[in-house]
Amino acid sequence: MENILITGGAGYIGSHTAVALVEAGYQPIIVDDFSNSEKNVLEGLSKITGLSIPCYEGDCNDRSLLEKIFSEHALTGVIHFAAYKAVGESTQKPLKYYGNNIFSLVALLETMEKFGVENLVFSSSCTVYGQPDELPVKESTPRKVAESPYGNTKKICEDILVDQVKSEAKLAAIALRYFNPIGAHPSSHIGELPLGVPSNLVPFVTQTGVGIRKELTVFGDDYNTPDGSCVRDYIHVMDLAEAHVKAISYLRGKNAPFYDLFNVGTGTGNTVLEVIQAFEKVSKQALNYKIGPRRPGDVEKVWADTEKITRELDWHPKYTLEDSLRDSWNWQLALSKTPA
Ligand SMILES: NC(=O)c1ccc[n+]([C@@H]2O[C@H](COP(=O)([O-])OP(=O)(O)OC[C@H]3O[C@@H](n4cnc5c(N)ncnc54)[C@H](O)[C@@H]3O)[C@@H](O)[C@H]2O)c1
């Protein structure tokens, strides 16, 4: 079996990708410092896969730890999820975000070079597009000035990959620009674990549904969209996980130096109010929400052009918006049953 290192593999997207890798016949190896995840994610993974996935606890900025992992396992590739991702916090603590998100990529690239590991998939974000001038957004759509230090780290990391490949380094890299990942594994053994008050819509919706939050505020209903609320491209996390498996196998057919980037979304935009309606349908309950003012920094509408990833990686999303909301809701219900 080919070994794939997943940094941040105990996190939301990393853990689901571990499952998809196992299903595709790869052996995932996790490194995570658990700064934004829980150790019991590993139990969830073994319930789903029937395997005990090797996990190293530590920081990806720690080169000696990376070297230990690389010397203990012959790696086919690396998927680099590990990063801090709270947009709001990044405006308060920019150095924390630049320090972790950028230096961990540099440490990883240096270690890959040292050990002759060529294939890398990097977690980027549609945040690099800001409010794009054209919709749906293509990979060729120009990036905008980042709205936050977090967004800037994604742009800088993409640029680091481009420069490294231009330098003729033995690196074959793909940046995946995720749109809005939601949902959970259908088994409800793993899912999203937001710390504190969620800043993303769906965890707030499900937490309101289960009574942890009293009320959801919809930030603005006067945008230029079908019902006035913001539009996003919500993608089921298992579809997103599958895109990583496709990206890894695509890289194995490429010779370094190589770089490309792909949008990962469904190609469809949904409004906040449509997400609420889908939630109400699958949970068979009314959600307590109110309309509030616009939130500063929110983009009005963004959704992906997925033609490139469909054509090049033969990747197709399988889950609907309702599937995603159903899996998020079941995960929330499972969490609520777990003793704290
Ligand atoms: N979830 C989203 O909406 C979204 C959207 C676009 C891009 N992304 C990117 O995808 C990646 C994964 O996101 P996620 O939602 O799974 O986040 P997450 O916080 O659930 O997972 C990230 C994991 O990385 C770990 N980590 C952070 N810094 C580390 C370090 N230096 N060393 C070791 N482990 C470290 C955390 O403990 C966590 O388990 C991130 O790079 C994020 O920026 C996420």
The ligand as a Tripos MOL2 file, in Angstrom:
@<TRIPOS>MOLECULE
LIG
   44    48     1     0     0
SMALL
NO_CHARGES

@<TRIPOS>ATOM
      1 N1        -13.2400   24.2930    6.4410 N.am      1 LIG1
      2 C1        -13.2710   25.2440    5.5200 C.2       1 LIG1
      3 O1        -14.2900   25.9290    5.3560 O.2       1 LIG1
      4 C2        -12.0760   25.4900    4.6200 C.ar      1 LIG1
      5 C3        -12.2580   26.2190    3.4280 C.ar      1 LIG1
      6 C4        -11.1570   26.4590    2.6070 C.ar      1 LIG1
      7 C5         -9.9000   25.9920    2.9740 C.ar      1 LIG1
      8 N2         -9.7490   25.3090    4.1510 N.ar      1 LIG1
      9 C6         -8.4090   24.8440    4.5180 C.3       1 LIG1
     10 O2         -8.4370   23.4300    4.5990 O.3       1 LIG1
     11 C7         -7.5190   22.9830    5.6100 C.3       1 LIG1
     12 C8         -8.2390   22.0710    6.5700 C.3       1 LIG1
     13 O3         -9.3580   22.7820    7.1100 O.3       1 LIG1
     14 P1        -10.3060   22.1320    8.2010 P.3       1 LIG1
     15 O4        -11.6370   22.7650    8.0420 O.co2     1 LIG1
     16 O5        -10.1980   20.6630    8.1680 O.co2     1 LIG1
     17 O6         -9.6300   22.7090    9.5130 O.3       1 LIG1
     18 P2         -9.4040   22.0120   10.9280 P.3       1 LIG1
     19 O7         -8.9880   23.0880   11.8650 O.co2     1 LIG1
     20 O8        -10.5670   21.1660   11.2820 O.co2     1 LIG1
     21 O9         -8.1700   21.0410   10.6160 O.3       1 LIG1
     22 C9         -6.8400   21.5010   10.6100 C.3       1 LIG1
     23 C10        -6.0580   20.5550   11.4970 C.3       1 LIG1
     24 O10        -4.6880   20.9670   11.4850 O.3       1 LIG1
     25 C11        -4.1860   20.9050   12.8040 C.3       1 LIG1
     26 N3         -3.0600   21.8380   12.8270 N.ar      1 LIG1
     27 C12        -3.0590   23.1850   12.7020 C.ar      1 LIG1
     28 N4         -1.8030   23.6570   12.6970 N.ar      1 LIG1
     29 C13        -0.9900   22.5830   12.8290 C.ar      1 LIG1
     30 C14         0.4220   22.4140   12.8760 C.ar      1 LIG1
     31 N5          1.2650   23.4440   12.7880 N.pl3     1 LIG1
     32 N6          0.9160   21.1700   13.0030 N.ar      1 LIG1
     33 C15         0.0900   20.1010   13.0900 C.ar      1 LIG1
     34 N7         -1.2460   20.1940   13.0360 N.ar      1 LIG1
     35 C16        -1.7740   21.4230   12.9130 C.ar      1 LIG1
     36 C17        -5.3530   21.2250   13.7060 C.3       1 LIG1
     37 O11        -5.2090   20.6780   14.9980 O.3       1 LIG1
     38 C18        -6.5110   20.5660   12.9430 C.3       1 LIG1
     39 O12        -6.7010   19.2310   13.3610 O.3       1 LIG1
     40 C19        -6.9280   24.2360    6.2360 C.3       1 LIG1
     41 O13        -5.7080   24.5180    5.5920 O.3       1 LIG1
     42 C20        -7.9550   25.3010    5.8900 C.3       1 LIG1
     43 O14        -7.3810   26.5850    5.8240 O.3       1 LIG1
     44 C21       -10.8150   25.0320    4.9760 C.ar      1 LIG1
@<TRIPOS>BOND
     1     1     2 1
     2     2     3 2
     3     2     4 1
     4     4     5 ar
     5     4    44 ar
     6     5     6 ar
     7     6     7 ar
     8     7     8 ar
     9     8     9 1
    10     8    44 ar
    11     9    10 1
    12     9    42 1
    13    10    11 1
    14    11    12 1
    15    11    40 1
    16    12    13 1
    17    13    14 1
    18    14    15 2
    19    14    16 1
    20    14    17 1
    21    17    18 1
    22    18    19 2
    23    18    20 1
    24    18    21 1
    25    21    22 1
    26    22    23 1
    27    23    24 1
    28    23    38 1
    29    24    25 1
    30    25    26 1
    31    25    36 1
    32    26    27 ar
    33    26    35 ar
    34    27    28 ar
    35    28    29 ar
    36    29    30 ar
    37    29    35 ar
    38    30    31 1
    39    30    32 ar
    40    32    33 ar
    41    33    34 ar
    42    34    35 ar
    43    36    37 1
    44    36    38 1
    45    38    39 1
    46    40    41 1
    47    40    42 1
    48    42    43 1
@<TRIPOS>SUBSTRUCTURE
     1 LIG1         1 GROUP 0 **** ****
